[in-house]
Amino acid sequence: MAQTFPEYRGKLEYVCQICGNRYPSDELLYTCPNCKGVFLLEDINFNQLRETKGAYWQKIFDSRASTKTYSLRGIFRYYELIAPILEDEDIVHLGEGHTPIVFASPAFQKQIGQKFAFKNEGQNPSASFKDRGMACAFSYLKHLVKTKGYKNILAICASTGDTSASAAMYGAYVGDPIKSVVLLPHGKVTPEQLAQPLGSGAIVLELPGVFDDCMKVVEYLADNYNVALLNSKNSWRILGQESYSFEIAQWFDWDMGGKVLFIPIGNAGNIAAIISGFLKLYELNIIDSLPKIIGVQSSHADPVYRFYSKDKKSRKYSPVPVKPSVAQAAMIGNPVSFPRVKELVEKFESMGGPGSFNVVQVEEQEIIEGMLIANKKGHIACTQGGECLAGLLRAKELGYIEKHEIAILNATAHSLKFLKFQQMYFEDRFDREYEITPKEELKNFPTLLINKEKKEFLTESEFYKNAANNIVNMLKLKKKD
């Protein structure tokens, strides 16, 4: 059903999360010129949206859910809440958003002791949640090209895999005058994730070290040269990723009572976006209660967990050195978006009350086995999805989730991106730093029914019968009566 592009236009400003300074949104800024703090984008016309009743906003967004209007599909069906300075022709939509919430089977829920589901972000076009933010960021870049007359934009990002795949794909689609460059930590990206930006034609550069090292390089470039930084330091990406919250609320018919979201923290951009998204819905009376939000971090990179594990008076944030993690996006010892999280959590807790936000820490063994167990139960969870399942189990131990509540786990990417770690587990090939000891009952290998040498001595009929008989003996099949 075709729909008219919205008439509402906001007025967006960058708001520094450290010093509070504000700047107009007609230039691409990443950090505050005054204090180098990170931004959130704020619509100073937001009060105009409050004039429309929450129930009416629900109807508007529900009516757009099935639209065929290109510029109102995916994340932009929530146009007024995301980037309402863009025009129809600015929008880039490659099929992002609309990812399903898939409930665990009754047997799996009984095993875990909780009603829960995965939101399968791996069903975005580049197979991760990053596409939500890139759709918004590249739409804004198109807007800048049109309004500023830019002839050349070099779009660059640091990545552990998913960001580079998404940035390269959207950059390839938009094309001139935008060109994509990605910087990866050498040897720290799975072959599947490395193949994606290469296939999209991006310039792919590698650096010895970890993600934090790559991030420092691209930050230096963004501070000193005319480049478009596409990491979550870019607050336009945060706006696009807020759509995750909007979709969950819409999926549950705008009733967030008794819902608990588990979010892997990584660079903290996604959890900041999700908190911000729910706050917008709550402030517009689109939802009448906030869900609980529980962040999850690996013990191999856990600065946000360490901060929130202390009582409020003794909290002090400090970056931490990282160790290898199967949840590669977790290997970040100094999350860029922590200042956003800190500011947003204070607001979230003031509205949602005690216990509305928590962070749990999980071990690498629990993360990889969370992924393997989930996929053995019919899901398509990545290691970050496994991290969330481990987080659910830890939250149950700590009393952060009640028996009647529904948990929604964020499977941030497609499990096929992480086949390397699955195989390393099956073959017991993890380096000691991972602190993972595979369990035999979770391993799986193919079985050769007949070897090549034996096949050469069998007729065609004998070959098929031998193979079938081997299956019968292996699986103890019974003949039909």
ZILIN-V245967 format. One record per backbone hydrogen bond with DSSP energy under -0.5 kcal/mol. NH is the residue of the N-H (numbers start at 1). CO is the residue of the C=O. Records with the same first field share a line. If there is no record, write none. Layout:
NH=CO  CO
This chain:
10=84
13=42
14=23
15=40
16=14  21
17=38
20=16
23=14
25=12
27=24
29=27
32=37
36=32
39=30
40=15
42=13
44=11  42
46=43
48=45
49=45  46
50=46
51=47  48
52=49
56=53
57=53
58=54
59=55
60=56
61=57
62=58
63=59
64=60
65=61  62
66=63
67=64
68=1
69=1
70=68
72=69
73=70
76=73
77=74
78=75
79=76
81=78
82=78  79
83=79
85=83
86=83
90=87
91=87  88
93=91
102=100  118
103=101
104=116
109=105
110=106
111=107
112=108
113=109
114=109
115=405
116=114
117=407
118=102
119=409
120=100  118
121=119  411
122=411  413
123=120
124=121
127=124
129=412
131=128
132=129
133=129
134=130
135=131
136=132
137=133
138=134
139=135
140=136
141=137
142=138
143=139
144=140
145=141
146=142
147=143
148=144
149=145
150=144
153=177
154=226
155=153  179
156=154  228
157=181
159=183
165=161
166=162
167=163
168=164
169=165
170=166
171=167
172=168
173=169
174=170
175=171
178=175
179=153
181=155
182=203
183=157
184=205
185=159
186=184  207
188=185
194=190
195=191
196=192
197=193
198=194
199=195
200=196
201=198
202=197
203=180
204=202
205=182  203
207=184
213=210
214=210
215=211
216=212
217=213
218=214
219=215
220=216
221=217
222=218
223=219
224=220
225=221
227=225
228=154
229=227
230=156
234=231
235=233
237=234
238=234
239=235
240=236
241=237
242=238  239
243=240
244=241
245=242
246=242
247=243
248=244
249=245
250=246
251=247
252=248
253=250
254=249
255=252
256=254
259=256
260=406
261=292
262=408
263=261  294
265=296
268=265
272=268
273=269
274=270
275=271
276=272
277=273
278=274
279=275
280=276
281=277
282=278
283=279
284=280
285=282
286=281
287=281
292=259
293=356
294=261
295=293  358
296=263
297=360
299=362
301=298
306=302
307=303
308=304
309=305
310=307
314=311
315=311  312
320=333
323=300
328=326
330=327
331=328
332=330
337=267
338=335
339=336
341=337
342=338
343=339
344=340
345=341
346=342
347=343
348=344
349=345
350=346
351=347
352=348
353=349
356=353
358=293
360=295
362=297
367=363
368=364
369=365
370=366
371=367
372=368
373=369
374=370
375=371
376=372
377=373  374
378=375
379=374
386=382
387=383
388=384
389=385
390=386
391=387
392=388
393=389
394=390
395=391
396=392
397=393
398=394
399=395  396
400=395
401=395
405=402
406=258
407=115
408=260
409=117  407
410=262
411=119  409
412=410
414=127
415=380
417=414
418=415
419=416
421=418
422=418
423=419
424=420
425=421
426=422
427=423
428=425
429=424
434=431
435=432
438=436
442=439
443=439  440
449=447
455=451
456=452
457=454
458=455
463=459
464=460
465=461
466=462
467=463
468=464
469=465
470=466
471=467
472=468
473=469
474=470
475=471
476=472
477=472
